[in-house]
Amino acid sequence: MNKDDQKEYGHRLIALRAELEELETMSAEACKPVALDQSMVGRLSRIDAMQGVQMAQEASRRRQQQLARIVGALARIDSGDYGYCSLCDEDISVGRLGIDPTYSLCIGCAEKSV
């Protein structure tokens, strides 16, 4: 992978990171605990709200994992290792990186590691 391609993926990763950070900021309110005051909210509504909080927390956890993978991919771009499999040093296909630019394994190594 040449430097121009790496630069293009870098721009995509930075845009994705900004989007995820914005989503994380917007969803902070949804992750707050639900008040257990039954005089204000019925039991089923409270259960529904608690389920909503759990779903928001899981979405936040997944965003945090994606952000960590983006940081790793940006570090690989800076070191010149981006686009190469971290196990076998073969090129990662452009199609695979098009699906998720944070991939660090070629398809062969990814299948072996499962």
C-alpha positions as CSV (number, residue, x, y, z in Angstrom):
1,M,0.0,0.0,0.0
2,N,1.4,3.4,-1.0
3,K,1.6,6.5,1.1
4,D,-1.4,8.2,-0.7
5,D,-3.6,5.2,0.0
6,Q,-2.5,5.2,3.7
7,K,-3.2,9.0,3.8
8,E,-6.7,8.4,2.4
9,Y,-7.5,5.7,5.0
10,G,-6.1,8.1,7.7
11,H,-8.7,10.7,6.7
12,R,-11.5,8.1,6.8
13,L,-10.3,6.9,10.2
14,I,-10.2,10.4,11.6
15,A,-13.7,11.2,10.3
16,L,-15.0,7.9,11.8
17,R,-13.3,8.7,15.1
18,A,-15.0,12.2,15.2
19,E,-18.3,10.6,14.4
20,L,-18.0,8.0,17.2
21,E,-16.8,10.6,19.7
22,E,-19.9,12.8,18.9
23,L,-22.2,9.8,19.3
24,E,-20.5,9.0,22.6
25,T,-21.1,12.5,23.9
26,M,-24.8,12.5,22.7
27,S,-25.5,9.2,24.3
28,A,-24.0,10.0,27.7
29,E,-27.5,10.9,29.1
30,A,-29.0,7.6,28.0
31,C,-26.4,5.6,30.1
32,K,-27.4,7.3,33.4
33,P,-29.1,5.0,36.0
34,V,-32.9,5.0,36.1
35,A,-34.6,6.5,39.2
36,L,-36.4,3.8,41.2
37,D,-39.2,6.1,42.4
38,Q,-42.5,4.2,41.7
39,S,-44.6,7.2,42.4
40,M,-43.2,8.9,39.3
41,V,-42.9,5.9,36.9
42,G,-44.7,2.6,36.8
43,R,-42.9,-0.7,37.2
44,L,-43.1,-1.7,33.5
45,S,-42.0,1.7,32.4
46,R,-39.1,1.6,34.8
47,I,-38.1,-1.9,33.5
48,D,-38.3,-0.6,30.0
49,A,-36.1,2.4,30.9
50,M,-33.6,0.1,32.6
51,Q,-33.4,-2.1,29.5
52,G,-32.8,1.1,27.5
53,V,-29.9,2.0,29.8
54,Q,-28.4,-1.4,29.4
55,M,-28.6,-1.2,25.6
56,A,-27.1,2.3,25.7
57,Q,-24.2,1.1,27.8
58,E,-23.5,-1.8,25.5
59,A,-23.5,0.5,22.5
60,S,-21.1,2.8,24.3
61,R,-18.8,-0.2,25.1
62,R,-18.8,-1.1,21.4
63,R,-18.0,2.5,20.4
64,Q,-15.1,2.5,22.9
65,Q,-13.7,-0.7,21.3
66,Q,-14.0,0.8,17.8
67,L,-12.3,4.0,19.0
68,A,-9.4,1.8,20.4
69,R,-9.1,0.0,17.0
70,I,-9.1,3.4,15.2
71,V,-6.2,4.6,17.4
72,G,-4.3,1.4,16.6
73,A,-4.9,1.8,12.9
74,L,-3.8,5.5,13.0
75,A,-0.6,4.4,14.8
76,R,0.0,1.8,12.1
77,I,-0.4,4.5,9.4
78,D,2.2,6.7,11.3
79,S,4.7,3.8,11.5
80,G,4.1,2.8,7.8
81,D,2.7,-0.6,8.7
82,Y,-0.9,0.1,7.8
83,G,-2.4,-2.2,5.1
84,Y,-0.1,-5.1,6.1
85,C,-1.2,-8.1,8.1
86,S,0.2,-7.9,11.7
87,L,0.8,-11.6,11.7
88,C,2.1,-12.6,8.2
89,D,3.1,-9.1,6.8
90,E,1.1,-9.8,3.6
91,D,-1.1,-7.0,2.1
92,I,-4.6,-6.7,3.5
93,S,-6.9,-6.4,0.5
94,V,-8.3,-3.0,-0.3
95,G,-11.8,-4.6,-0.3
96,R,-11.3,-5.8,3.3
97,L,-10.1,-2.4,4.4
98,G,-13.0,-0.8,2.6
99,I,-15.4,-2.7,4.8
100,D,-13.5,-1.8,8.0
101,P,-10.4,0.3,7.8
102,T,-9.3,-0.8,11.3
103,Y,-8.6,-4.4,10.3
104,S,-5.1,-5.5,11.1
105,L,-5.2,-9.0,9.8
106,C,-5.5,-10.4,6.3
107,I,-8.5,-12.7,5.6
108,G,-6.3,-15.8,5.9
109,C,-4.9,-14.9,9.3
110,A,-8.3,-13.7,10.5
111,E,-9.9,-17.0,9.6
112,K,-7.1,-19.0,11.3
113,S,-7.5,-16.9,14.5
114,V,-11.2,-17.7,14.9
